[in-house]
């Protein structure tokens, strides 16, 4: 398939390279690459940016997820698997040196359109290898009926970042045991286990890992952007924010009631509520949903102090544009989840 045809799905992309003084074949901890995305968003000019990276065994969970609910911490500690929180929404994933991570940074403000165009471009690149690839649901790329890539995105002022996994030949035992997806998530996908719904590039192709990376870079990118030592220093400065225990562990929800459920097209929501005389004193909304706006100002603040009745919730959320905060969420599904 003509690579110029594939590139028509995206603006021109440049591949982001670390400087020659930095050993590119030495894996860094995962927050380095998340910080590299932020730095790329800050310095980018007209061209969009793409790069690939790999890490030692690591679990990455979403911005709004509760670590104790999503990560099998005893297993990770026993097997020296690191775990970090990212700033994008979505679910918990596992990465290792046989799993390739993709990062795409664009100037677009339309996150949903950017996300769709990116996943379709990756699908086309996989099909060019003869793979039966297609996009599925909110964030998955499948080969046949099994997931080979999961993706997430988040928005910075004037920029959108999409990042995701590409399973080349990852350790399935760690994938199964290091993360703890909810029963409702598995049931929503029509399977009984993680293992039965994922696959790898290696199962479907004899292409080597290095050749696969070369194919994706050559297909999606036209030219390079070379970082400097000063860029690396800035990236390492940004990285420090990802390493604090406050960010990794998040806020422990205060609650005397919890409701949870899965909303089609939105994801799983786990809502912790602290009530006093049936008035919401504190509310925390966790889950694998995709965040598009400011959840604290746009949703948490209006609900705090609200009477916990269906009528009061409808009144306070009537003028809140929920889909602009949590992708695809509407007021009636949200209130049904809270009150049922």
N, C-alpha and C positions, 0 to 999 in steps of 0.2 A: 504494500500500500504506500502511496506517495506521501513522504513525510511532510511536504508542504501542504497537502490536503489536511493532514492531521492538525497542523499548526493553525489552520483556519478557524479552529474552535476557540483559540485564545489569542490575545495580543502577543506581540513578540516577547519571548521569555529569554532571559539571560541566566546562565548557570553561575551561582555564587560560589567562589573558590576561596579557601583559606590561603594565607600567604605562604610562600615557599619556606619561610623560616619555621612554620608550624608543620609538624609531621602529620600529614592528612590521613595516614593509615593507622594512627593511634586513636582509639575511640575515647571520647570524653564523656563525662556524665551527661545525662539527658538534659538538665537545665541549661547547659551551655548552648545547645542547639535551639531551645526555646528562646533564649536570649538573642541568639543569632537571627532568629526570625524578627524579633522586635527591632533589632539594629538595622536589619535590611529594610524594614518598613520606614525607618527614619531617614535612611540615606538614599532610597530609591529615586530614580529620575523618571524617565518616560517608559522604560521597559519594565515589564513584570519580571519577577525573580523566582527561580526554582533551585532547590538543592536537595541532595539525598544524604542521609546519615545513618549510622549504626551505633549501637551501644551494647555494653555488657548487659546481662539479664536485668530487666527493669520493668516494673509495673507503673503505668501512667494512668492516673484517674482524673476525671473531669472537675472543672472548677466548682460545680455545685453538688458534688458527690460527698458522702460521708465515708471516710476512710475505713472505719470499722465495719461498715456494711458492704464495701466493695472489694477490699483487699484482704486476702488471707495472710494476715501479719505473721502468725507463727510459722507458716510454711515459708514465707519470704525470708524471715530471719534465719531459719534452719538451712536454707539453700543459698544464702548470700545474694538474694535478689533485692535490688534497691527499689524504692517506691517514691514517686514524686507526683505532685499536683501540677496540672497545667491551667492556663487561664481560659481555655476554650471549654465549651460544654461537651456533651456527649458522654459516652460510657468509658469503662475501664478496659485497658488493653495491655498486652504483654509484648515486650520487644527484647530481642537479643541480636547477636551478630549475624544470624541467618535471617533476620527480619529487617527489611529496608524501610526506613522512614522517609516520607516525602514532605517537603515544605514548599508552599506556593504563596507568594505575596504579590498583591495587586493594588492598584490605586483605586479600584472601584469601591463605591459605597454600598452597592447592591449585593449584600452578602449571599442571598439565596441564588441569585443569578450567577455570581462568581463560583459558588460551590457547584452548581449544576454544570457549568461549562467545564470546570476543572475535572470533575469525575468523568464526564463524557470524553474528554481528551485522553485521560488515562485508559479508559475502556478501549478507545480506538487504537492506542499504542499496544495494548495487550492483544487485541484482535489481529494486529499486524504480525504477531508471532504465531498466529493460528489458534489462539485460545478462545474458547467460547465464553467471552467476558461480557458482562452487562451490569448496569447500575441497578440498585434495588433499594427501595425504602428511602429513608432519610439520608443514610450515610454509608451504605455498604456497596462494595463492588464484588460481584460473584463470578466464579467460573462454574458454569453449569448451575447447580443448585446450592453450592457451598461458598461461603465467604472467603475471599482472599485478601480483602482490603477494607478497613474501616476508617472513616475520615471525620474530622471535626473542624470547626472554624470559629474565629472570633473577629471582632471588629475593633479597629483603632480609628481615631479621627482621620478620615480620608483614606483609610487603608483597610483591606481585608486579608486575613491570613487563613489559609487552608492547610491542614497537616493531617497525615494519616499513615497507616501501616501498609506494608506490602509483604505478605507472608511468602518468603522464598522457600525456606526449609527450617522453620522454627521448631523449638523443643515443645512438642505437643503436651508432654507431661506437665511442664511448667505452666503452659497456657491453661490447662484444665484446672490445676490446683492453686495457682497463685492468685487468681481472681475468683470472686464469688458472685456471679450473676444471679439475680433473683429468679425465683420459679416463674413469676409472671412474665419476665422477659423471655425465658426459654419457651414458655407455652405460646407466647405471641408469635414466635417464629416457627411453631409447629414441630419442634424437636424436643428431645428429652435430655440432651446434654450438649455442652460446648463442643466436644470432640466431633459430634456428628454433623455439625453445621459449618465447619471450617475446612479449608484445603490450602495447598501450597502450590506455587509455581512449579516446583520440582516434580510434583505428582503428575503434571500435565505436559511438561516440556523437558528436554535434555539440555537446555541452554544453561551455561554456567552462571554463577552469581555475578561475576565480573562482567560477562558478556551481556547479562540482563541489564545491569546498571548502565552499561555503555549504550545499549539500545534505547533505554528510556531517556537518557540525556541527549542523545543525537536526535531522537524523534521529537522531543518536546522543546528543546532549546536551540537557539541560534546565537552563539557567542557566549562570552564569559564576562563576569565582573570579578575583579581581583581585589580581595580585602588586603589591608595593610596590618602591620603590627599594632598600630594605634587603634584600628577597628577591633582587633582581638581584645585589646585592653578594655575597650568600651563594652564589648560583649561580656567579658568576665565581671565587669562592674554590674551590669544588668542582672547577670546570673545570681548574684548574691540574694536578691529578693526572693528567688525561688527556693533558696536553701534554708530559710528560716523555719523553725518548727511551727510558728504561728501560721505561716502560709501552707505548709505541708499538711498539718493536722486540721486546720480550719477551725471554725467555731463549733463547740459542742452545743447542740440545740437544747434550749431550756423548754421543757414542755410538761404538761400534765395530760396531754392527749396527742395521739399521732394518727394520721390517716395516710394511706398510700394506695396507689393504683396506677394502672397504665392506661394512657389515653392514646388512641390510634392517631398516628401522624405526629404526635408530640413526644412521647416517650414515657418513662416512669417518673412519677412524682412522689416524694415522701415529705409530707408536711407535718412539722412539729409545731404545736400551738400551746402557749401558756395562757390560761384563762384565769380571770379573777372576776367573780360574779357575772360570768358569761360575757365578759369583755376581753378582747384579744389584747394581752399585755406584750406578748412577744410571739413572732412567727418566723419560722425558718423553712425555706423551700429547697429541698435537695432533689437530685435525680440526674438522669442522663439526657435531659432535654437540651436543645440548642438555644443559647441565650443571645438575643439580638439587641437588647437594650439594657438600661440600668434597672436591675431587679430591686435594688434597695430603695431607690427614690420612686420608681414607677409602680411598684407592686407592694413591697413590704410596708413602706411608709403609709399608704392609704389604708391598709388593713389594720395597722396598729391603732388601737383605741376603738375599733369597730365592734359593735355588738355581734355576737356569734349567732346570728339568725340568718336564714336564707334571704329575707327581705332586706335586712341591713347590708348584707354582702352585695346583693344586686344593686342597691342604691350607691354604695361607695365605689363599686367597680364599673358603674354604668358608663362613665366617661373615660375609663382607662383603656387604652389601645393594647390589649393583651398580646395580640399576635406580633406587635412590634417589640415586645419584651421577651416573650418565649415563643419560639416559632410554632405556628399553627394552633396555639392555644386560644380557645374561645371562652367567653364568660360562663356559658351554661355548663360546659364540661367541667370547668374548674370548680364552680360552685357545687355541682353535683358530687364531685370528688370530696369536697370539704364536708358537705352536710350528710352524705350517705354513709 
